[in-house]
Amino acid sequence: MRSIALAVACAVSALAATNSGSVTFNKEVLPILQKRCQDCHRAGEVAPMALINYQDARPWAKSIRQAVITKKMPPWFADPHVGKFANDRSLSQAEIDTIVAWVDGGAKEGDPKDAPAPRTFVEGWNIGKPDLVIEMPNAFAIPATGKVEYMYVVLPTGLKEDRWIETTEVRPGNRAVMHHVIASIREPGSTWMPDAKPGVVFLPERGNRGGQLSAGLGSYVPGQVVLPAGDGPRRATLLKAGSDIVFQLHYTPNGTATTDKTRIGIIFAKGAPEKRLVGGNSASMRFAIPPGDSNYKIEGSSTLQYDCDLISMMPHAHLRGKSFEYRIVRPDGTSQTVLSVPKYDFNWQLTYYLAEPLHLTKGTKLEVTAYYDNSPNNVYNPDATKEVHWGEQTWEEMMMGYFNVAVDGSVQLPDGRGRRQPTDTASLATPQQ
């Protein structure tokens, strides 16, 4: 019996070796890279190397093998057992096995005729060609070392009439030093930093940022997947005539003094939208994470004031963030987990777009629970001996449960002013603290 089992094992091993040797880059691996990797791994994008062809990928074969086995790449942190997402780029086990077999079989190129046609990209943009591009007029200098506070710049749109925005894309001029950008709308009459000089990057005094921004307009974080514009004005964001766009800029010095000029590309809807896209935030800003606590719980909740469709979710924390969970609690008391991120990673702040919008009725609560690790075991922890409170800097913490919903275009929304934080775009929901 033992000899039979050994023979079977040897046969299986031989078959695996044969299969490994038969896998080639052009026929089996390149289609995977096109589908899962090339959005970032191409010239001008965030990844450090391109993976467009065999010559690009071959020197990195062993690193690619390790990255896919450990699921470090592509970066995707949603629990696969909770929800389905339109921008899920995680590899299937079959895709992982194919890449491993290719490397283990000698990373062969194969017949060029087996390669699929190259993907086509709009140079400089993932959304397609923008209708309007607004760029910082002056480069901002980032020092080689030290910490840079969150900086802001107000950019006039110059619009003479109200327009509906279908999609946007924020593109830093220098990704090497950019941790994130948040783009928001400052409507005419807003009291948010009314004396700020257009086009001049500035640092507001702490506690002296009176007034509010009316809505979020997009963001940039490393590894973010930007969805291209669709075929019609299904959902859109209102940009009023005379509005400004405000960038919140978070730079991280990397040892070399440099500069940045960030821009935003905008594609307008071709007509009045069926749905208006608005943002919300089930946030909590009152917390004190004890020193050394490895599993501190913070909760936030919002109650939706209108019927709407849940479109996307974006959890946000800093270096002590550990995990996030989004739940909906309907008016009848039934609940459903719609997103679980068991291993939150500050370096990859992803937005999770539902594969199908989830209809929510007025009175539904969107609850968010996050856990934080303020212990010495957290290798990213700035200081495990300190009690941690809400703050903008990475050595402080945030608990932001951002989400986007689509509401019927005929619904009259409040103007959104009066919220406590300029990054909170909850014009559709009432936050509970």
C-alpha positions in Angstrom: 0.0 0.0 0.0 2.8 2.4 0.9 4.5 1.7 -2.5 1.3 2.4 -4.3 0.9 5.7 -2.4 4.5 6.6 -3.2 4.0 5.9 -6.9 0.9 8.1 -7.0 2.7 10.9 -5.3 5.6 10.6 -7.7 3.2 10.7 -10.7 1.4 13.8 -9.3 4.8 15.5 -8.8 5.9 14.7 -12.3 2.6 16.0 -13.7 3.0 19.2 -11.7 6.5 19.6 -13.1 5.3 19.1 -16.6 2.5 21.6 -16.2 4.9 24.1 -14.7 7.2 23.8 -17.7 4.4 24.2 -20.1 3.2 27.6 -18.7 4.5 30.5 -20.7 4.4 34.3 -20.2 2.7 35.2 -23.5 -0.1 32.6 -23.4 -1.0 32.3 -19.7 0.7 35.0 -17.6 0.3 38.2 -19.7 -3.5 38.0 -19.8 -3.4 38.0 -15.9 -1.1 40.9 -15.7 -3.3 42.9 -18.2 -6.4 42.3 -16.2 -5.0 42.7 -12.6 -1.7 44.6 -12.7 -1.2 47.0 -15.6 -3.4 49.8 -14.3 -0.5 50.5 -11.8 2.4 48.7 -13.4 3.0 50.9 -16.5 4.9 54.0 -17.3 3.7 57.1 -15.4 1.7 55.2 -12.8 2.3 54.5 -9.1 4.1 51.1 -9.4 8.0 51.1 -9.4 8.2 49.0 -12.5 6.2 48.2 -15.6 4.8 44.8 -16.4 3.6 45.4 -19.9 5.7 42.7 -21.7 8.1 39.8 -21.1 11.2 42.0 -21.0 9.5 44.1 -18.2 8.4 41.1 -16.2 11.2 38.6 -16.5 13.7 40.3 -14.1 11.0 40.4 -11.5 9.8 36.9 -11.8 10.8 35.6 -8.4 9.5 38.8 -6.7 6.2 38.4 -8.5 5.9 34.8 -7.4 6.5 35.8 -3.7 4.1 38.8 -4.0 1.2 36.7 -5.3 1.7 33.7 -3.0 1.6 36.1 0.1 -1.3 38.0 -1.6 0.7 41.2 -1.1 -0.1 42.0 -4.7 -2.4 43.1 -6.1 -3.4 45.1 -3.0 -6.9 44.1 -2.0 -8.0 43.8 1.6 -11.8 43.0 1.5 -12.9 39.7 3.0 -13.9 37.6 0.0 -16.8 36.1 1.9 -18.5 39.5 2.4 -19.9 41.3 -0.6 -18.9 41.5 -4.3 -17.0 44.5 -5.7 -16.7 46.0 -9.2 -13.0 46.9 -8.7 -11.9 43.6 -7.0 -8.5 42.9 -8.5 -7.5 40.1 -6.2 -6.1 37.0 -7.9 -8.0 33.7 -8.0 -6.2 30.7 -6.8 -6.0 29.5 -10.3 -4.3 32.7 -11.4 -1.9 32.5 -8.5 -1.1 28.8 -9.4 -0.5 29.8 -13.0 2.0 32.5 -12.1 3.8 30.2 -9.6 4.0 27.5 -12.3 5.4 29.9 -14.8 8.2 31.0 -12.4 8.9 27.4 -11.2 9.0 26.2 -14.8 11.8 28.7 -15.7 9.8 31.8 -16.5 9.6 31.0 -20.2 8.5 33.6 -22.7 6.7 31.3 -25.2 5.5 32.1 -28.7 4.9 35.8 -29.3 1.9 34.9 -31.4 0.2 33.6 -28.2 0.2 37.0 -26.6 -3.0 39.0 -26.4 -3.3 42.4 -28.0 -1.8 45.1 -25.8 -4.2 47.1 -23.6 -4.8 50.7 -24.7 -4.6 53.5 -22.2 -5.3 57.2 -22.5 -1.9 58.8 -21.8 -2.0 60.4 -18.4 -5.5 59.5 -17.5 -7.4 56.3 -16.4 -10.9 57.9 -16.7 -10.5 58.7 -20.4 -9.9 62.2 -21.9 -11.1 64.8 -19.3 -13.4 67.7 -20.4 -11.7 70.0 -17.8 -8.2 69.8 -16.2 -7.4 72.0 -13.3 -3.8 72.1 -12.0 -1.9 73.8 -9.2 -0.4 76.9 -11.0 2.7 76.9 -8.7 4.9 74.0 -7.8 5.0 73.2 -4.0 8.5 72.5 -2.6 8.8 69.4 -0.4 11.9 69.2 1.8 14.2 66.1 1.8 13.4 65.3 5.5 11.1 66.1 8.3 7.3 66.1 8.5 5.0 68.2 6.3 1.7 69.3 7.7 -1.5 68.8 5.7 -1.4 71.6 3.1 -4.3 73.2 1.2 -4.8 75.0 -2.1 -7.9 76.7 -3.5 -8.3 76.4 -7.3 -11.1 78.3 -9.1 -13.0 76.3 -11.7 -14.0 79.3 -13.8 -17.4 77.7 -14.5 -20.1 80.1 -15.6 -22.9 77.6 -15.3 -23.8 74.6 -13.1 -22.4 71.4 -14.4 -22.9 67.7 -13.5 -19.7 65.7 -13.0 -19.7 62.1 -14.1 -16.3 61.2 -12.8 -12.9 62.7 -11.8 -9.3 61.6 -11.4 -6.8 63.2 -9.1 -3.2 62.9 -10.3 -0.2 64.1 -8.3 2.7 65.5 -10.2 5.1 63.6 -8.0 3.8 60.4 -6.6 7.1 59.6 -4.8 6.3 62.1 -2.1 2.5 62.1 -2.1 0.6 60.1 0.4 -2.8 61.3 -0.4 -4.9 64.1 -1.9 -8.5 64.9 -1.1 -10.4 67.1 -3.6 -13.5 69.0 -2.3 -15.9 71.6 -3.6 -16.1 75.1 -2.2 -19.3 76.5 -3.4 -19.9 80.3 -3.9 -20.7 81.8 -0.5 -18.9 79.2 1.5 -17.2 80.5 4.7 -14.4 77.9 4.5 -11.1 79.9 4.5 -12.6 82.8 2.6 -9.3 84.8 2.6 -7.3 82.0 1.1 -5.4 83.2 -2.0 -6.3 81.1 -5.1 -3.5 78.9 -6.4 -1.3 79.5 -3.3 -0.6 76.4 -1.1 -1.1 77.3 2.5 -1.3 75.8 6.0 -4.3 76.9 8.0 -3.8 77.5 11.7 -5.0 74.7 13.8 -8.5 75.3 14.9 -8.9 78.2 12.5 -10.5 76.6 9.5 -14.0 78.0 9.9 -16.8 77.1 7.6 -17.3 73.9 5.6 -16.7 72.5 2.2 -19.9 71.3 0.4 -18.9 67.9 -1.1 -16.1 65.6 -1.9 -14.9 65.4 -5.5 -12.4 62.6 -5.6 -9.1 61.6 -4.0 -5.7 60.1 -4.6 -4.1 57.3 -2.5 -1.4 54.9 -3.6 -2.8 51.9 -5.4 -6.3 53.4 -5.9 -8.1 52.0 -8.9 -10.0 54.7 -10.9 -13.0 53.5 -12.7 -13.4 54.9 -16.3 -16.3 57.0 -17.2 -19.5 55.1 -18.2 -21.7 55.5 -21.2 -24.3 57.8 -19.7 -25.2 60.2 -16.9 -26.4 57.5 -14.5 -25.0 59.1 -11.4 -23.3 62.5 -11.1 -22.1 65.2 -8.6 -23.3 68.8 -8.9 -20.6 71.5 -9.4 -22.2 74.9 -9.2 -21.1 77.9 -11.3 -18.3 79.9 -9.6 -17.3 77.0 -7.3 -13.7 76.4 -6.3 -11.9 73.1 -5.9 -9.9 72.6 -2.7 -7.0 70.1 -2.5 -5.9 68.7 0.8 -2.3 67.6 0.2 -0.4 65.2 2.4 3.3 65.0 1.4 5.8 62.5 2.9 9.5 63.5 2.4 11.7 60.6 1.1 15.2 61.9 1.5 15.3 64.1 -1.7 14.1 67.6 -1.9 11.6 67.9 -4.7 8.4 69.6 -5.9 4.8 68.7 -6.9 2.0 70.1 -9.0 -1.1 68.1 -8.6 -4.0 68.2 -11.0 -7.6 67.0 -11.3 -9.3 65.8 -14.5 -13.1 66.1 -14.8 -15.5 64.5 -17.2 -18.9 66.1 -17.3 -22.2 64.2 -17.6 -23.9 64.7 -21.0 -27.2 65.7 -19.4 -29.2 65.7 -16.2 -28.4 62.6 -14.2 -30.8 59.9 -13.2 -29.1 59.8 -9.8 -27.2 62.3 -7.8 -24.0 61.0 -6.2 -23.4 62.3 -2.7 -21.0 61.3 0.1 -21.3 60.4 3.7 -19.1 59.6 6.7 -19.9 57.4 9.6 -17.0 58.9 11.6 -16.0 59.1 15.3 -13.8 61.9 16.5 -14.1 61.5 20.2 -11.8 58.7 21.4 -8.7 58.1 23.5 -6.7 54.9 22.6 -4.9 53.8 25.7 -1.1 53.2 25.6 -0.3 49.6 24.7 -3.8 48.6 23.8 -3.7 46.1 20.9 -7.4 45.9 20.1 -9.1 49.2 20.8 -12.7 49.5 19.4 -14.1 52.7 17.9 -17.6 52.9 16.4 -19.4 55.4 14.1 -22.9 55.6 12.8 -25.0 57.6 10.3 -28.7 57.6 9.7 -29.8 58.1 6.1 -32.3 60.8 5.5 -33.5 59.7 2.1 -34.0 56.5 0.1 -30.8 55.9 -1.8 -28.4 53.3 -3.3 -25.1 52.4 -1.6 -22.4 52.7 -4.2 -19.0 52.6 -2.5 -17.1 52.6 0.8 -13.7 53.9 1.9 -12.4 53.2 5.4 -9.7 55.5 6.7 -7.4 55.4 9.7 -3.7 56.1 10.3 -0.8 53.9 11.4 -2.6 52.2 14.3 -5.6 51.2 12.2 -6.2 47.4 12.3 -9.5 46.5 10.8 -12.8 47.9 9.6 -16.4 46.6 9.2 -19.4 48.3 7.6 -22.9 47.2 8.4 -26.3 48.4 7.4 -29.2 48.3 9.9 -32.5 48.7 8.3 -35.5 50.4 9.9 -37.0 46.9 10.7 -33.9 46.1 12.8 -32.4 43.6 10.3 -28.7 44.1 9.7 -26.2 43.1 7.0 -22.4 43.3 6.9 -21.5 44.9 3.5 -17.7 45.3 3.8 -15.1 43.7 6.0 -11.5 44.7 5.9 -9.8 42.4 8.4 -6.3 43.8 7.7 -6.4 47.5 7.1 -3.2 48.9 5.6 -2.5 52.7 5.9 -0.3 52.5 2.8 -3.1 51.3 0.6 -6.3 53.2 1.3 -8.7 51.7 -1.1 -12.3 52.5 -2.1 -14.5 49.5 -2.5 -17.2 49.8 -5.2 -20.1 47.4 -4.9 -20.6 45.3 -8.0 -24.3 46.1 -7.7 -25.8 49.1 -5.9 -27.5 48.2 -2.7 -30.9 49.9 -2.1 -31.3 51.5 1.3 -34.5 53.1 2.6 -34.8 56.3 4.6 -33.9 55.6 8.3 -31.3 53.0 7.5 -28.2 53.2 9.7 -24.8 52.7 8.2 -22.6 51.6 11.1 -18.8 51.3 11.0 -16.6 49.5 13.6 -12.8 49.9 13.5 -10.1 48.3 15.7 -6.7 49.9 16.5 -3.4 48.5 17.6 -1.5 50.9 19.9 0.8 48.2 21.2 4.6 47.7 20.7 3.7 44.7 18.5 2.5 47.1 15.8 5.7 47.8 13.8 4.2 51.0 12.4 3.2 52.4 15.7 4.9 55.8 16.2 4.8 55.5 20.0 3.1 52.8 22.0 3.5 54.7 25.3 1.2 57.5 24.2 -2.6 57.9 24.5 -3.8 58.6 21.0 -6.6 61.1 20.1 -8.2 62.3 16.8 -5.9 64.4 14.6 -4.8 64.9 11.0 -1.1 63.8 11.4 -0.1 60.2 11.0 1.1 60.0 14.6 -2.5 60.9 15.6 -5.5 58.9 14.5 -8.7 59.1 12.6 -11.8 56.9 12.3 -13.5 57.7 9.0 -16.1 55.5 7.5 -16.6 57.3 4.2 -19.3 56.1 1.8 -21.0 57.2 -1.4 -24.7 56.8 -2.2 -26.9 57.7 -5.2 -30.1 59.5 -4.6 -32.9 60.3 -7.0 -32.1 63.4 -9.0 -35.4 65.1 -8.0 -34.6 64.9 -4.3 -33.7 68.3 -2.8 -30.6 67.8 -0.6 -29.5 70.2 2.2 -26.6 72.4 1.3 -24.3 70.4 3.6 -23.0 73.2 5.6 -22.7 73.0 9.4 -20.7 69.7 9.5 -17.8 69.6 11.9 -15.0 68.5 9.6 -14.2 69.7 6.1 -13.4 66.2 5.0 -16.9 65.0 6.0 -19.2 65.0 3.0 -22.2 63.6 4.8 -24.8 65.8 3.1 -27.2 62.9 3.0 -26.8 61.4 6.5 -27.0 62.4 10.1 -23.9 61.2 12.0 -24.3 60.0 15.6 -21.6 60.4 18.2 
